[in-house]
């Protein structure tokens, strides 16, 4: 409803709030139409004390709201602000028309801050700039407790090229990130260094989820998803890495002595494996991996790897689209152990073994498009393998299946 003047502001929500910035939404409306001047009054009380820059909505239609947005900067951290949207047009009488008072509270983190001490986030942080990062790790031994809040990036879709949410490219050790959300970034977290931990973090809607380097890092109870442009989890040249009880898609883990345990992985980008493993002495156990049209579990290379108790099913892509097996063991592997895995309902083989020096025991493979288990000659059959309902009437090759 218009005040005594001809134009008024209609106050909307505060969005994209960080420690020092916010964006105010709303609309302006004029009886007369035409150009309408608008601004936001804001401050710690309803006396306000500060005005945003005055802007103009041009050529508005009479009695029709025009949506606008106003950027506020230079705010104090951890502060509650009152604000309202005001407007006036060329025939205004009796002063500007201002909307209802609303409030928002800034968190204690500004986008791009460098964290050198333990830190607990006080509220959601939204970084709308396409330049810079969410936060930067600047010291060893830092714990970042998101405390149930979100570190929110600027992208609306996983394909947008944007920066990093949590940036530890400097390689600081003994970092802990826990209990919150890191979403909407080009890379959710770039965590180099040794013995870093990510616990109970939701990381989704990122172009790429988490990148890990160094030794002894641990991820538990965390979501890591990627897009066709990036991996949900990318572990490179790492040793002693652990990921457990987590969810996501398109994970690639390269290194030694990793433990990949009790995770749930779902379809990823076209022709991408849900879980790609390369390196030595890695253990992949009790994971539930489904619906990937580049293969569910792909062991690309390395020696003395163990795959035990995994369920891999639903690999199903277009003809000629790549690996459509539940579990695939590549040629350049040695000493692989496959035990107690269950592969079913995959477009090609349930288990496809190309590495001669592989041992198979107590695996089950049912209802796959071709073989239940298709192994090269020379593998070691330790017995107990079963296969039924597969497309190839032989059910298994170079392995005896009950």
Secondary structure, DSSP 4 states (H G I P E B T S, - for coil): ---SSSEEEEEEEEES--SS-EEEEEEEEESS-EEEEEEEEEESSTT--EEPPPEEEEEEPTT--EEEEEEE-SPPTT-EEEEEEEEEETT--SS-EE---EEEE--S--TTEEE-S-EE--S-EE---SSS-SEEE-STT-EEE-TT-EEE-S-SSTTS---EEEEETT--SS-EEEEEEEESSSEEEEE-SSS-EEEEEEE-S-SEEEEE-SBS-EEES-EE---TTS-SEEEEEEES-EEES-EES-EEEEEES-EEES-EE---STT--SEEEEEES-EEES-EEE--TT-SEEEEEEES-EEES-EEE----STTSS---SEEEEEEEESEEEES-EEES-SS-SEEE--SSEEEES-EEES-SS-SEEE-TT-EE-S--EEES-SSTT-EESS---
